[in-house]
Amino acid sequence: MTEQPQVPSALPWHHRVVHHGRQTINRVRSSCLPLMVAMFLLLGFSWLLDDADGAVSPFAIMLYAAVPMLGVLLLTTRTWVIAAFLLLVASNAAVFFSPSLAGEHGIMLWPGKLLVIYYGVIILALVRVIFFGKRTVRDRVYGGVAVFLLFGVVCAIFYRQMLAMDPHALHVSISAVEVHGALNWNDCVYFSFVTLATIGFGDIVPGNSMVRSLAMIEGLIGVLYPAVLLARLVSRDE
């Protein structure tokens, strides 16, 4: 482990503050912590993006697409940044060039498919850095949690696409139907993470075989992924 250069105590206090500030910024710039915190904030305040009629707002799509870009900018090489940026621009081009593809309609067509590919590229780039790069245990944990959250969002996009193609792909249970309106994007995010965490409240349930298959795969990954991450953390020095 390399030792951090010591700041001479004889330096003026403002020079020491600047030096420590630069050290902190450099550590944050190469850390997975900002991405993990940004994902938690995005998911924690996703209820603010709710739309009562079930439609997906262009702002919600752009926000969920822009936040993962933070991890690519901080952690990966220029090649991954360029690839992710091009996919991000292409997936959001509907908002600017073809209003008919923006928002709800676009989630079913090529903008939604490009958004899934964009998330796939980001997850692949982060897995490469976290699991195969030389990083501290703490940073591997931050990055592993961030990848876990990103995968949950990818599954939520799939659920929303299935719901757009088949209104009965997800439906609310009888006990909750009186207090729930049309299913929206936040409901798909909620169902995805309840499935990924293998909680299974049962208030929203799959309505066709495609959703059941995806929910089964997501639940298995939710069980197996922490074990794989823990094994990688334990064997990182081998």
DADALIN-V987735 format. One record per residue. N is the residue number from 1. RES is the residue in three letters. D_CENTER is the distance of its C-alpha to the mean C-alpha in Angstrom with 2 decimals. Layout:
# DADALIN-V987735
N_RES_D_CENTER, N_RES_D_CENTER
This chain:
# DADALIN-V987735
1_MET_31.54, 2_THR_32.49, 3_GLU_33.93, 4_GLN_32.84, 5_PRO_35.71, 6_GLN_37.61, 7_VAL_38.42, 8_PRO_42.18, 9_SER_43.09, 10_ALA_45.77, 11_LEU_43.30, 12_PRO_43.07, 13_TRP_40.45, 14_HIS_38.53, 15_HIS_38.32, 16_ARG_36.89, 17_VAL_34.28, 18_VAL_33.26, 19_HIS_33.16, 20_HIS_30.97, 21_GLY_28.68, 22_ARG_28.31, 23_GLN_27.63, 24_THR_24.86, 25_ILE_23.22, 26_ASN_23.55, 27_ARG_21.96, 28_VAL_18.94, 29_ARG_18.62, 30_SER_18.32, 31_SER_16.23, 32_CYS_12.70, 33_LEU_13.35, 34_PRO_12.47, 35_LEU_8.82, 36_MET_8.71, 37_VAL_10.85, 38_ALA_9.13, 39_MET_5.96, 40_PHE_8.92, 41_LEU_10.91, 42_LEU_8.83, 43_LEU_8.72, 44_GLY_12.21, 45_PHE_13.68, 46_SER_12.29, 47_TRP_15.85, 48_LEU_17.19, 49_LEU_15.79, 50_ASP_17.72, 51_ASP_20.35, 52_ALA_23.32, 53_ASP_24.25, 54_GLY_21.01, 55_ALA_20.25, 56_VAL_16.95, 57_SER_17.75, 58_PRO_17.25, 59_PHE_16.03, 60_ALA_13.11, 61_ILE_12.20, 62_MET_12.75, 63_LEU_10.82, 64_TYR_7.50, 65_ALA_8.60, 66_ALA_9.99, 67_VAL_7.74, 68_PRO_6.03, 69_MET_9.76, 70_LEU_10.69, 71_GLY_9.89, 72_VAL_11.85, 73_LEU_14.58, 74_LEU_15.08, 75_LEU_15.01, 76_THR_16.02, 77_THR_19.22, 78_ARG_20.41, 79_THR_20.26, 80_TRP_16.52, 81_VAL_16.16, 82_ILE_18.66, 83_ALA_17.21, 84_ALA_13.70, 85_PHE_15.61, 86_LEU_17.94, 87_LEU_15.43, 88_LEU_13.77, 89_VAL_17.37, 90_ALA_18.43, 91_SER_15.79, 92_ASN_16.72, 93_ALA_20.38, 94_ALA_21.28, 95_VAL_21.03, 96_PHE_23.74, 97_PHE_25.85, 98_SER_25.87, 99_PRO_25.51, 100_SER_26.15, 101_LEU_22.83, 102_ALA_20.79, 103_GLY_18.76, 104_GLU_19.76, 105_HIS_21.83, 106_GLY_19.51, 107_ILE_16.72, 108_MET_19.36, 109_LEU_20.64, 110_TRP_19.77, 111_PRO_17.24, 112_GLY_15.02, 113_LYS_15.77, 114_LEU_15.09, 115_LEU_11.62, 116_VAL_10.99, 117_ILE_12.84, 118_TYR_10.95, 119_TYR_7.62, 120_GLY_10.22, 121_VAL_11.85, 122_ILE_9.12, 123_ILE_8.54, 124_LEU_12.35, 125_ALA_13.03, 126_LEU_11.24, 127_VAL_12.93, 128_ARG_16.08, 129_VAL_16.05, 130_ILE_15.20, 131_PHE_17.37, 132_PHE_20.05, 133_GLY_20.38, 134_LYS_22.61, 135_ARG_20.62, 136_THR_21.64, 137_VAL_20.86, 138_ARG_19.20, 139_ASP_16.85, 140_ARG_16.10, 141_VAL_15.22, 142_TYR_12.82, 143_GLY_11.16, 144_GLY_11.37, 145_VAL_9.70, 146_ALA_6.68, 147_VAL_6.75, 148_PHE_7.53, 149_LEU_4.77, 150_LEU_2.57, 151_PHE_6.12, 152_GLY_6.69, 153_VAL_5.14, 154_VAL_7.20, 155_CYS_9.95, 156_ALA_10.00, 157_ILE_10.71, 158_PHE_13.35, 159_TYR_14.80, 160_ARG_15.18, 161_GLN_16.87, 162_MET_19.10, 163_LEU_19.96, 164_ALA_20.93, 165_MET_23.17, 166_ASP_24.58, 167_PRO_24.81, 168_HIS_25.67, 169_ALA_22.64, 170_LEU_21.51, 171_HIS_24.11, 172_VAL_24.81, 173_SER_27.27, 174_ILE_30.80, 175_SER_30.57, 176_ALA_27.76, 177_VAL_28.76, 178_GLU_31.10, 179_VAL_28.53, 180_HIS_25.72, 181_GLY_25.76, 182_ALA_24.06, 183_LEU_20.66, 184_ASN_18.01, 185_TRP_14.32, 186_ASN_13.73, 187_ASP_15.80, 188_CYS_13.68, 189_VAL_10.55, 190_TYR_13.21, 191_PHE_14.75, 192_SER_11.76, 193_PHE_11.11, 194_VAL_14.89, 195_THR_15.32, 196_LEU_12.86, 197_ALA_14.69, 198_THR_17.91, 199_ILE_19.20, 200_GLY_20.55, 201_PHE_22.07, 202_GLY_23.58, 203_ASP_23.44, 204_ILE_21.36, 205_VAL_22.38, 206_PRO_22.12, 207_GLY_24.88, 208_ASN_25.31, 209_SER_25.23, 210_MET_22.18, 211_VAL_19.94, 212_ARG_21.72, 213_SER_21.16, 214_LEU_17.39, 215_ALA_17.35, 216_MET_19.65, 217_ILE_17.61, 218_GLU_14.41, 219_GLY_16.72, 220_LEU_18.29, 221_ILE_15.18, 222_GLY_14.37, 223_VAL_17.92, 224_LEU_18.28, 225_TYR_15.19, 226_PRO_16.30, 227_ALA_19.75, 228_VAL_18.86, 229_LEU_17.01, 230_LEU_20.06, 231_ALA_22.44, 232_ARG_20.96, 233_LEU_21.28, 234_VAL_24.83, 235_SER_25.92, 236_ARG_24.43, 237_ASP_27.98, 238_GLU_29.67
